Amino acid sequence: MTVRARLIYEKRRGACFVPHVVLADLFSRAARRAGLRLCSTEGFSPHPKMSFGPELPAGVIALCEAVDIWLQEIPGEVPGEKNTLDTGERLVSMLNEQMPEGFHVKKCLFPTDGTLGKECRAAHYRIWPRNSCLTEKLAARAKSYFGGDTLLVETGADEKEALPWISLVLADPAKNGLGGWVKTLVSEGLAAGWQDLCLARIALGRWNGTQVEEL
């Protein structure tokens, strides 16, 4: 029986520079090494059936990304029984043993309906500018650039290091990426490029009016 498993994973350290285009190969190889049997798409050039959340630029740290993978079966699963928390934990353990350094699967869900496109309606970013004096300017520029798709913009600072940050929540992350905003900052002389910003996507999901409810 075909099973759809939704993996919530992180990309930290050097893994954040792995481009979106190679993620399908990366996950399919890890799954095969873990002994999982993947379903394939139909057509002239079948490939492992997967669906990823909104694309993230290389260099952006990811703490809550998502991918749906379709499995022919789950090793050790008893036919006819429902998937349990135990099953998800077992898959997480099997995959993490095979994932490259910097990638870590946090949890595994078994959704029965809803696609990632419909579920990923908001994204929460945390941004640390290299020039902390520009924090308020960059926050204001983000609000004006994204307009009505801006669900939240606020500034603050880490308690321990006192590093100023911008908290930015955007609607429709598949449409609203950070690339255009960064280009605007460069053209206006507010940043030399991506190297002047440390960026992390810390949550994907639905906006409840106060925060992003994670997948």
C-alpha positions, 0 to 999 in steps of 0.5 A, a space after each residue: 500500500 502506498 504511503 505518503 510520508 511528510 518529512 520536516 527537516 533542517 539545513 544547517 551549517 554548510 548544508 544551507 548552501 545545497 541548492 534546491 534543485 539537488 534536494 530530490 536526488 539527495 533525499 532519494 539516495 538517503 531513502 534508498 540507503 535506508 532501505 526504503 522503497 520509493 514510489 515512482 512517477 509515471 511517464 517516459 522518464 520516471 523518477 522518485 515521487 516527491 513534493 517539496 515545500 517552497 524553494 529557498 535560496 542557497 545560503 539561507 539556513 532552514 529550520 523547518 523545511 518540508 518534503 512529501 515522499 511516497 513509499 511503496 511500504 514501510 519496513 516493519 509495518 504490519 499490513 492493515 494497521 494504522 501508522 503510529 508515532 512509533 512508525 514516524 520515529 523509526 523512519 526519522 531514525 533510519 533517514 538521519 543515519 543516511 543524511 549528509 552532514 548538516 541535514 537533519 530530519 526532525 519529524 515524520 507525519 502521515 497526512 491524509 489530505 492537503 498538499 504542501 502548496 496548500 499547507 505552506 501559506 506563510 513563512 517566518 524568516 529571521 535576519 541578522 544584518 552585518 551592519 546592525 545600525 541598518 536594522 530598522 531601515 532594512 525592516 522598513 524596506 522589507 515592509 514596503 517591498 513586500 506590501 500586503 504580503 507582509 504579515 509581520 515585521 518586527 525588530 529585536 535582539 538576541 539576549 546573550 549576544 545582543 545581536 539585532 535581528 529582523 523578524 519577517 513573516 510573508 504570505 505565499 512563500 512560493 511567490 514571495 522569495 527574498 531574492 528580489 528584496 536583497 537585490 533592492 537593498 544592493 541597488 539602494 546601497 543598503 547591502 553589498 549582497 547576500 554576504 551582508 545578511 545572515 538569513 534563516 527560515 525558521 517556520 513554514 505553515 499557516 498564519 493564525 494572526 499571531 504566528 506561523 503554525 508549523 507543519 
